[in-house]
Amino acid sequence: MELGKLIIDLDIERINGDMDIDITGIAYDSRNVKEGNVFIAIEGFSANGHDYIEEAIRKGARAIIVQNDMQFNLEVPCIKVKNSRKALAKVSSQFYDNPSKKFDLIGVTGTNGKTSTTYIIKSIFQTYGKKVGIIGTIGSRIEDRIIETKNTTPESLELQQLFYEMLNSNVETCVMEVSSHSLELSRVEYSDFDVGIFTNISKDHLDYHKTFENYYSAKKKLFYMAKKCNIINLDDEYGKKLFDELSQINTPLLTYGLDSKMNIYATDLHFLADGVGFKLHTPKDSVDIRMNIPGLFTVYNSLAAASCAYAYGIDIEYIKKGLEEVKGIRGRFEVVPTNRDFTIIIDFAHTADALDKVLSAIDVFAEGRKIIVFGAGGDRDRTKRAPMGEVAGKHCDLCIVTSDNPRTEKPEKIMEDIIEGIKKVNGNYIAIVDRKEAIEYAIKNSKPKDVILLAGKGHETYTIIGENILPFDEAKIVKEVLETL
């Protein structure tokens, strides 16, 4: 594509060089530059792309887009913009011919429930006969093909590439998790959202956002981008606040929850060890639902998905079938087969609110002790650690505090922060730094009817210690430990 056409509508402050040259692709990482690319210099968390401009040119970059002031004596055309992250999003969308305008794009944001909600929506839409793509925490999926992605919401270039690939695979609906980071860092700029869904919000990512209000404000941005409908959990305190704010714009609103005043709601809830039942009500119909995943959180995720289906005019029989066909989602209340007289569950819960929801679900059916193996991520929000410990201490008979992606922090220090919360509620705990040893301890010391929750890792098959990413698949580790018993 011609450079001049690629940069149309950018917020340009200065241009130097020939804009008539042909561009073969885009790169923002100098290591990925290919001959004929435009290199867009963005500031990352650990590196600044402006420091690698000369390397990009040596590797064949034909043009440069920058944000910082610099000398314009480069041997290739250079464009200075106000915000290079927004420029990356715009140029990426332009290069791939704005693919998200050509299918339905549904964005799901919130602290908890994003992954489950996207997969439940996928099930309903596929039942209805739609070809669905997914982008999110456990990778991107085009039908049965999985594409690994680094972030919950990929950087804008990779995101537009995924959209383009989905379009070429005849995807009609893309359902994606939209993280607060992606909204704040312009990764989803120039993505043409039809529907925005708000699941809930609780304390998380304050290492980046600094305050809870900043975190909420980042989430809120999605709903000013959606043009068909916004869907809000009105049982959430901040959902009510969001509803009031969004009432001022023209995008239609749908609400869901456990109150009949809401558009989509549930009644007659009954909780079981292997699922949850409820009556689903929409403005048109009501139907009994039997989900195969336990917990109140499953009801809320199902209501969010049903609301989305309703917004698209999908009949209730397809909604019921799509909901009931969901058998489980990897790393989300995943029951590991043991053939023993105790139960092991793997879940991604890594905030106090998420732990409370998962442990409350276990409370309903647990007959023996409740044991949790968990930690907290290093180089991340420290303020959530003690509250996580407090929740675990309240619910569990034994808390086994261990490592969870300590990164460059000392795991012992992270564990101390968690234990403060456990002590606050006089909880019973043991500290084992090595996570594999902690899992072994939980299993080898289990008793009949115990429920062991391995929390925090979920779908992840690695652990991050220092700068190293090491293999760590909890489902495999459980199997190995069981074989030794």
TORKEPA-864480 format. One line per field, with one value per residue (C-alpha): chain; residue number from 1; x, y, z; residue in three letters. Coordinates in nm, 2 decimals, decimal comma, padded with zeros to 4 digits. Layout:
BEGIN
c = A ...
k = NUM ...
c1 = X ...
c2 = Y ...
c3 = Z ...
r = Ala ...
REM end
This chain:
BEGIN
c = A A A A A A A A A A A A A A A A A A A A A A A A A A A A A A A A A A A A A A A A A A A A A A A A A A A A A A A A A A A A A A A A A A A A A A A A A A A A A A A A A A A A A A A A A A A A A A A A A A A A A A A A A A A A A A A A A A A A A A A A A A A A A A A A A A A A A A A A A A A A A A A A A A A A A A A A A A A A A A A A A A A A A A A A A A A A A A A A A A A A A A A A A A A A A A A A A A A A A A A A A A A A A A A A A A A A A A A A A A A A A A A A A A A A A A A A A A A A A A A A A A A A A A A A A A A A A A A A A A A A A A A A A A A A A A A A A A A A A A A A A A A A A A A A A A A A A A A A A A A A A A A A A A A A A A A A A A A A A A A A A A A A A A A A A A A A A A A A A A A A A A A A A A A A A A A A A A A A A A A A A A A A A A A A A A A A A A A A A A A A A A A A A A A A A A A A A A A A A A A A A A A A A A A A A A A A A A A A A A A A A A A A A A A A A A A A A A A A A A A A A A A A A A A A A A A A A A A A A A A A A A A A A A A A A A A A A A A A A A A A A A A A A
k = 1 2 3 4 5 6 7 8 9 10 11 12 13 14 15 16 17 18 19 20 21 22 23 24 25 26 27 28 29 30 31 32 33 34 35 36 37 38 39 40 41 42 43 44 45 46 47 48 49 50 51 52 53 54 55 56 57 58 59 60 61 62 63 64 65 66 67 68 69 70 71 72 73 74 75 76 77 78 79 80 81 82 83 84 85 86 87 88 89 90 91 92 93 94 95 96 97 98 99 100 101 102 103 104 105 106 107 108 109 110 111 112 113 114 115 116 117 118 119 120 121 122 123 124 125 126 127 128 129 130 131 132 133 134 135 136 137 138 139 140 141 142 143 144 145 146 147 148 149 150 151 152 153 154 155 156 157 158 159 160 161 162 163 164 165 166 167 168 169 170 171 172 173 174 175 176 177 178 179 180 181 182 183 184 185 186 187 188 189 190 191 192 193 194 195 196 197 198 199 200 201 202 203 204 205 206 207 208 209 210 211 212 213 214 215 216 217 218 219 220 221 222 223 224 225 226 227 228 229 230 231 232 233 234 235 236 237 238 239 240 241 242 243 244 245 246 247 248 249 250 251 252 253 254 255 256 257 258 259 260 261 262 263 264 265 266 267 268 269 270 271 272 273 274 275 276 277 278 279 280 281 282 283 284 285 286 287 288 289 290 291 292 293 294 295 296 297 298 299 300 301 302 303 304 305 306 307 308 309 310 311 312 313 314 315 316 317 318 319 320 321 322 323 324 325 326 327 328 329 330 331 332 333 334 335 336 337 338 339 340 341 342 343 344 345 346 347 348 349 350 351 352 353 354 355 356 357 358 359 360 361 362 363 364 365 366 367 368 369 370 371 372 373 374 375 376 377 378 379 380 381 382 383 384 385 386 387 388 389 390 391 392 393 394 395 396 397 398 399 400 401 402 403 404 405 406 407 408 409 410 411 412 413 414 415 416 417 418 419 420 421 422 423 424 425 426 427 428 429 430 431 432 433 434 435 436 437 438 439 440 441 442 443 444 445 446 447 448 449 450 451 452 453 454 455 456 457 458 459 460 461 462 463 464 465 466 467 468 469 470 471 472 473 474 475 476 477 478 479 480 481 482 483 484 485
c1 = 00,00 00,12 00,25 00,05 -00,28 -00,17 -00,13 -00,46 -00,64 -00,34 -00,28 00,04 00,27 00,55 00,63 00,97 01,03 00,85 00,49 00,45 00,65 00,50 00,48 00,48 00,39 00,40 00,63 00,66 00,94 01,27 01,33 01,03 01,11 01,11 01,22 00,97 00,80 00,69 00,84 00,62 00,82 00,61 00,71 00,67 00,70 01,06 01,18 01,13 01,10 01,26 01,59 01,57 01,50 01,84 01,83 01,49 01,63 01,92 01,68 01,49 01,23 01,12 00,95 00,94 00,65 00,76 00,60 00,91 01,10 01,41 01,63 01,47 01,78 01,70 01,76 01,39 01,07 00,97 00,63 00,59 00,25 00,09 00,05 00,23 00,02 -00,29 -00,11 -00,01 -00,38 -00,50 -00,23 -00,28 -00,65 -00,60 -00,34 -00,58 -00,87 -01,06 -01,16 -01,37 -01,62 -01,71 -01,83 -02,00 -01,75 -01,85 -01,63 -01,65 -01,48 -01,48 -01,25 -01,39 -01,59 -01,46 -01,32 -01,62 -01,87 -01,70 -01,70 -02,07 -02,16 -01,96 -02,16 -02,50 -02,40 -02,26 -02,58 -02,76 -02,55 -02,29 -01,92 -01,75 -01,40 -01,26 -00,98 -00,89 -00,68 -00,65 -00,56 -00,74 -00,96 -01,10 -01,35 -01,13 -00,80 -00,61 -00,37 -00,14 -00,14 00,07 -00,19 -00,56 -00,61 -00,32 -00,14 -00,33 -00,11 -00,16 -00,53 -00,60 -00,41 -00,64 -00,94 -00,82 -00,75 -01,09 -01,25 -01,07 -01,19 -01,55 -01,60 -01,93 -01,90 -01,58 -01,62 -01,32 -01,20 -01,12 -00,87 -00,83 -00,47 -00,58 -00,83 -00,58 -00,30 -00,51 -00,48 -00,85 -00,87 -01,02 -01,18 -01,55 -01,74 -02,11 -02,17 -02,00 -02,06 -01,97 -01,95 -01,83 -01,54 -01,33 -00,98 -00,71 -00,42 -00,37 00,01 -00,06 -00,38 -00,28 -00,63 -00,96 -01,13 -00,86 -00,92 -01,30 -01,24 -01,03 -01,30 -01,56 -01,40 -01,53 -01,89 -01,84 -01,71 -02,00 -02,27 -02,54 -02,59 -02,42 -02,50 -02,45 -02,46 -02,69 -02,62 -02,27 -02,22 -02,01 -02,25 -02,52 -02,28 -02,19 -02,56 -02,63 -02,34 -02,43 -02,79 -02,66 -02,55 -02,76 -02,64 -02,92 -02,88 -02,97 -02,94 -02,91 -02,90 -03,12 -03,39 -03,71 -03,66 -03,37 -03,42 -03,27 -03,28 -03,27 -03,50 -03,55 -03,17 -03,07 -02,70 -02,56 -02,22 -02,19 -02,39 -02,65 -03,02 -03,23 -03,52 -03,40 -03,63 -03,61 -03,86 -04,02 -03,99 -03,89 -03,72 -03,56 -03,18 -02,94 -02,58 -02,29 -02,07 -02,14 -02,17 -02,35 -02,08 -02,20 -02,55 -02,41 -02,19 -02,49 -02,71 -02,44 -02,43 -02,80 -02,84 -02,60 -02,79 -03,11 -02,96 -02,90 -03,26 -03,16 -03,46 -03,48 -03,46 -03,11 -03,01 -03,11 -02,94 -02,62 -02,61 -02,66 -02,41 -02,12 -01,94 -01,65 -01,38 -01,01 -00,88 -01,23 -01,37 -01,20 -01,26 -00,95 -01,04 -00,88 -01,07 -01,02 -01,25 -01,15 -01,20 -00,94 -01,05 -00,82 -00,94 -00,78 -00,91 -00,64 -00,83 -01,01 -01,35 -01,28 -01,16 -01,47 -01,70 -01,52 -01,50 -01,86 -01,95 -01,75 -01,92 -02,25 -02,14 -01,83 -01,88 -01,52 -01,25 -01,19 -00,82 -00,67 -00,33 -00,26 -00,02 -00,01 00,18 00,51 00,57 00,20 -00,06 00,05 -00,26 -00,47 -00,26 -00,38 -00,75 -00,69 -00,55 -00,84 -01,10 -00,92 -00,88 -01,26 -01,37 -01,10 -01,00 -00,64 -00,46 -00,14 00,03 00,28 00,43 00,24 00,46 00,68 00,88 01,16 01,01 01,11 00,82 00,87 00,78 00,47 00,36 00,41 00,17 -00,09 -00,05 -00,12 -00,48 -00,51 -00,39 -00,65 -00,93 -00,74 -00,72 -00,52 -00,22 00,11 00,37 00,55 00,75 00,77 00,43 00,48 00,56 00,26 00,03 00,19 00,14 -00,23 -00,29 -00,09 -00,25 -00,60 -00,89 -01,21 -01,46 -01,19 -01,21 -00,87 -00,87 -00,56 -00,62 -00,44 -00,29 -00,60 -00,52 -00,15 00,11 00,41 00,55 00,76 01,05 01,29 01,32 01,26 00,94 00,94 00,69 00,43 00,10 -00,10 -00,33 -00,02 00,14 -00,18 -00,18 00,19 00,13 -00,17 00,03 00,28 00,01
c2 = 00,00 00,35 00,53 00,84 00,64 00,45 00,76 00,93 01,08 01,04 01,32 01,43 01,70 01,69 01,50 01,46 01,26 01,09 00,97 00,79 00,49 00,14 -00,02 -00,40 -00,43 -00,29 -00,35 -00,19 -00,43 -00,38 -00,75 -00,82 -00,56 -00,69 -00,52 -00,25 -00,22 00,10 00,10 00,26 00,36 00,32 00,34 00,00 -00,10 -00,20 -00,06 00,25 00,19 00,52 00,37 00,11 00,33 00,29 -00,09 -00,09 00,10 -00,14 -00,43 -00,27 -00,03 00,20 00,46 00,56 00,69 00,85 01,03 01,18 01,48 01,38 01,49 01,45 01,36 00,99 00,83 00,72 00,92 01,01 01,11 01,26 01,20 01,31 00,95 00,66 00,40 00,54 00,57 00,20 00,11 00,33 00,23 -00,14 -00,12 00,08 -00,17 -00,46 -00,27 -00,22 -00,58 -00,54 -00,33 -00,65 -00,88 -00,84 -00,75 -00,82 -00,69 -00,82 -00,64 -00,67 -00,80 -01,15 -01,37 -01,24 -01,57 -01,78 -01,52 -01,52 -01,90 -01,92 -01,65 -01,86 -02,17 -01,99 -01,82 -02,15 -02,33 -02,06 -02,14 -01,85 -01,90 -01,75 -01,64 -01,57 -01,35 -01,37 -01,49 -01,85 -01,77 -01,68 -01,93 -01,95 -02,24 -02,53 -02,37 -02,21 -01,92 -01,83 -01,47 -01,29 -01,07 -01,10 -00,84 -00,84 -00,53 -00,34 -00,47 -00,84 -00,77 -00,63 -00,92 -01,16 -00,97 -01,00 -01,37 -01,43 -01,24 -01,46 -01,76 -01,64 -01,56 -01,38 -01,29 -01,22 -01,23 -01,08 -01,00 -00,64 -00,57 -00,24 -00,23 -00,26 00,03 00,25 00,17 00,22 -00,14 -00,15 00,19 00,16 -00,17 -00,14 -00,27 -00,36 -00,47 -00,40 -00,62 -00,53 -00,83 -00,68 -00,48 -00,53 -00,44 -00,55 -00,41 -00,11 -00,15 00,00 00,21 00,34 00,41 00,21 00,50 00,50 00,13 00,18 00,47 00,25 -00,02 00,24 00,34 00,03 00,13 00,46 00,26 00,01 00,12 -00,15 -00,22 -00,20 -00,48 -00,41 -00,63 -00,41 -00,61 -00,48 -00,15 00,00 -00,15 00,08 00,38 00,28 00,24 00,60 00,74 00,55 00,66 00,99 00,85 00,71 00,35 00,12 -00,05 -00,40 -00,49 -00,83 -00,96 -01,13 -00,87 -00,87 -00,50 -00,59 -00,68 -01,03 -01,19 -01,53 -01,67 -02,01 -02,07 -02,41 -02,50 -02,85 -03,01 -03,04 -02,74 -02,48 -02,45 -02,14 -01,99 -01,75 -01,45 -01,22 -00,95 -01,21 -01,55 -01,76 -02,10 -02,34 -02,37 -02,64 -02,53 -02,78 -02,55 -02,48 -02,15 -01,81 -01,67 -01,92 -01,77 -01,42 -01,53 -01,71 -01,40 -01,18 -01,43 -01,46 -01,08 -01,07 -01,33 -01,15 -00,82 -01,01 -01,15 -01,51 -01,71 -01,85 -02,22 -02,15 -01,96 -02,25 -02,51 -02,30 -02,25 -02,61 -02,74 -02,56 -02,85 -02,66 -02,41 -02,48 -02,34 -02,21 -02,43 -02,72 -03,05 -03,27 -03,64 -03,83 -04,15 -04,09 -03,99 -03,63 -03,35 -03,13 -02,81 -02,57 -02,21 -01,89 -01,69 -01,44 -01,16 -01,15 -01,12 -01,41 -01,63 -01,55 -01,64 -01,97 -02,07 -01,98 -02,22 -02,49 -02,42 -02,53 -02,89 -02,95 -03,24 -03,25 -03,00 -02,71 -02,68 -02,40 -02,38 -02,03 -01,74 -01,40 -01,26 -01,08 -00,73 -00,68 -00,51 -00,57 -00,43 -00,73 -00,99 -00,95 -00,94 -01,26 -01,42 -01,30 -01,45 -01,78 -01,79 -01,73 -02,00 -02,27 -02,53 -02,51 -02,25 -02,36 -02,04 -02,08 -01,91 -01,79 -01,62 -01,44 -01,28 -01,06 -01,05 -01,28 -01,53 -01,54 -01,17 -01,21 -01,50 -01,29 -01,03 -01,30 -01,45 -01,11 -01,15 -01,51 -01,42 -01,14 -01,39 -01,66 -01,89 -02,21 -02,20 -02,35 -02,19 -02,39 -02,18 -02,44 -02,47 -02,83 -02,93 -02,74 -02,93 -03,26 -03,17 -03,09 -03,42 -03,65 -03,51 -03,51 -03,70 -03,85 -03,58 -03,30 -03,04 -02,90 -02,58 -02,49 -02,12 -01,85 -02,04 -02,17 -02,24 -02,13 -02,40 -02,20 -02,02 -01,70 -01,70 -01,40 -01,34 -01,71 -01,87 -02,23 -02,52 -02,56 -02,74 -02,80 -03,06 -03,27 -03,22 -03,34 -03,65 -03,72 -03,69 -03,91 -04,18 -04,19 -04,25
c3 = 00,00 -00,08 00,23 00,16 00,17 00,48 00,69 00,59 00,90 01,13 01,38 01,20 01,34 01,08 00,76 00,59 00,27 -00,02 00,07 -00,27 -00,18 -00,15 00,20 00,23 00,59 00,95 01,24 01,59 01,71 01,53 01,55 01,32 01,05 00,70 00,37 00,27 00,61 00,79 01,14 01,41 01,72 02,04 02,40 02,58 02,94 02,92 02,59 02,37 02,00 01,93 02,04 01,77 01,46 01,31 01,35 01,18 00,89 00,86 00,84 00,55 00,70 00,42 00,64 01,01 01,22 01,55 01,85 02,02 01,89 01,69 01,41 01,07 00,89 00,83 00,50 00,48 00,50 00,86 01,00 01,35 01,51 01,83 01,96 01,79 01,97 01,81 01,48 01,50 01,55 01,27 01,02 01,10 01,05 00,72 00,59 00,64 00,49 00,82 00,86 01,18 00,99 00,79 01,07 01,40 01,68 02,04 02,32 02,68 02,96 03,34 03,61 03,62 03,38 03,05 02,92 03,02 02,88 02,54 02,52 02,62 02,36 02,10 02,19 02,15 01,82 01,68 01,78 01,58 01,28 01,29 01,23 01,53 01,62 01,97 02,10 02,47 02,76 02,66 02,30 01,98 01,81 01,46 01,48 01,61 01,52 01,82 01,77 02,06 02,17 02,43 02,59 02,68 02,40 02,15 02,04 01,76 01,48 01,58 01,65 01,30 01,15 01,35 01,23 00,87 00,91 01,06 00,77 00,52 00,71 00,67 01,04 01,08 01,45 01,66 02,04 02,22 02,57 02,61 02,89 03,07 02,94 02,58 02,62 02,79 02,55 02,23 02,12 02,03 01,86 01,51 01,60 01,50 01,80 01,77 02,12 02,45 02,76 03,12 03,35 03,69 03,83 04,14 04,26 04,00 03,80 04,03 03,98 03,63 03,68 04,02 04,14 04,11 03,94 03,67 03,63 03,59 03,35 03,13 03,12 03,05 02,72 02,54 02,58 02,39 02,10 02,06 01,82 01,83 02,20 02,54 02,80 03,17 03,48 03,69 04,01 04,01 04,20 03,92 03,67 03,81 03,78 03,42 03,33 03,45 03,25 02,94 02,95 02,82 02,49 02,20 02,20 02,33 02,67 02,79 03,16 03,33 03,68 03,94 03,96 03,75 03,68 03,45 03,08 03,11 03,45 03,64 03,90 04,07 04,11 04,24 04,29 04,24 04,26 03,88 03,77 03,83 03,73 03,68 03,49 03,22 03,15 02,85 02,75 02,51 02,67 02,97 02,98 03,23 03,20 03,34 03,31 03,34 03,54 03,91 04,08 04,09 03,86 03,60 03,62 03,56 03,27 03,12 03,16 02,99 02,70 02,67 02,67 02,38 02,19 02,26 02,12 01,79 01,78 01,85 01,95 02,31 02,20 02,04 02,36 02,58 02,36 02,33 02,71 02,80 02,55 02,73 02,91 03,06 02,98 03,03 03,36 03,46 03,74 03,57 03,76 03,71 03,68 03,98 04,03 04,40 04,69 04,68 04,42 04,25 04,08 03,87 03,83 03,71 04,01 04,10 04,28 04,61 04,44 04,20 04,48 04,68 04,39 04,32 04,69 04,74 04,46 04,63 04,96 04,81 04,75 04,97 05,21 05,35 05,40 05,16 05,07 04,85 04,69 04,57 04,55 04,38 04,08 04,13 04,00 04,00 04,23 04,59 04,74 04,64 04,81 05,17 05,06 04,87 05,19 05,39 05,15 05,14 05,52 05,56 05,33 05,36 05,62 05,50 05,29 05,12 05,02 04,74 04,43 04,13 03,86 04,11 03,83 03,98 04,33 04,61 04,64 05,02 05,03 04,82 05,04 05,35 05,21 05,15 05,49 05,66 05,53 05,64 05,99 06,00 06,00 06,20 05,90 05,90 05,66 05,56 05,34 05,07 04,82 04,55 04,38 04,27 04,62 04,74 04,51 04,61 04,98 04,92 04,73 04,96 05,27 05,14 05,31 05,18 05,05 05,05 04,77 04,66 04,47 04,27 04,21 04,00 03,71 03,53 03,17 03,20 03,12 03,24 03,54 03,53 03,77 03,74 03,36 03,28 03,15 03,26 03,18 03,45 03,36 03,67 03,52 03,42 03,76 03,93 03,71 03,79 04,16 04,15 03,97 04,26 04,52
r = Met Glu Leu Gly Lys Leu Ile Ile Asp Leu Asp Ile Glu Arg Ile Asn Gly Asp Met Asp Ile Asp Ile Thr Gly Ile Ala Tyr Asp Ser Arg Asn Val Lys Glu Gly Asn Val Phe Ile Ala Ile Glu Gly Phe Ser Ala Asn Gly His Asp Tyr Ile Glu Glu Ala Ile Arg Lys Gly Ala Arg Ala Ile Ile Val Gln Asn Asp Met Gln Phe Asn Leu Glu Val Pro Cys Ile Lys Val Lys Asn Ser Arg Lys Ala Leu Ala Lys Val Ser Ser Gln Phe Tyr Asp Asn Pro Ser Lys Lys Phe Asp Leu Ile Gly Val Thr Gly Thr Asn Gly Lys Thr Ser Thr Thr Tyr Ile Ile Lys Ser Ile Phe Gln Thr Tyr Gly Lys Lys Val Gly Ile Ile Gly Thr Ile Gly Ser Arg Ile Glu Asp Arg Ile Ile Glu Thr Lys Asn Thr Thr Pro Glu Ser Leu Glu Leu Gln Gln Leu Phe Tyr Glu Met Leu Asn Ser Asn Val Glu Thr Cys Val Met Glu Val Ser Ser His Ser Leu Glu Leu Ser Arg Val Glu Tyr Ser Asp Phe Asp Val Gly Ile Phe Thr Asn Ile Ser Lys Asp His Leu Asp Tyr His Lys Thr Phe Glu Asn Tyr Tyr Ser Ala Lys Lys Lys Leu Phe Tyr Met Ala Lys Lys Cys Asn Ile Ile Asn Leu Asp Asp Glu Tyr Gly Lys Lys Leu Phe Asp Glu Leu Ser Gln Ile Asn Thr Pro Leu Leu Thr Tyr Gly Leu Asp Ser Lys Met Asn Ile Tyr Ala Thr Asp Leu His Phe Leu Ala Asp Gly Val Gly Phe Lys Leu His Thr Pro Lys Asp Ser Val Asp Ile Arg Met Asn Ile Pro Gly Leu Phe Thr Val Tyr Asn Ser Leu Ala Ala Ala Ser Cys Ala Tyr Ala Tyr Gly Ile Asp Ile Glu Tyr Ile Lys Lys Gly Leu Glu Glu Val Lys Gly Ile Arg Gly Arg Phe Glu Val Val Pro Thr Asn Arg Asp Phe Thr Ile Ile Ile Asp Phe Ala His Thr Ala Asp Ala Leu Asp Lys Val Leu Ser Ala Ile Asp Val Phe Ala Glu Gly Arg Lys Ile Ile Val Phe Gly Ala Gly Gly Asp Arg Asp Arg Thr Lys Arg Ala Pro Met Gly Glu Val Ala Gly Lys His Cys Asp Leu Cys Ile Val Thr Ser Asp Asn Pro Arg Thr Glu Lys Pro Glu Lys Ile Met Glu Asp Ile Ile Glu Gly Ile Lys Lys Val Asn Gly Asn Tyr Ile Ala Ile Val Asp Arg Lys Glu Ala Ile Glu Tyr Ala Ile Lys Asn Ser Lys Pro Lys Asp Val Ile Leu Leu Ala Gly Lys Gly His Glu Thr Tyr Thr Ile Ile Gly Glu Asn Ile Leu Pro Phe Asp Glu Ala Lys Ile Val Lys Glu Val Leu Glu Thr Leu
REM end
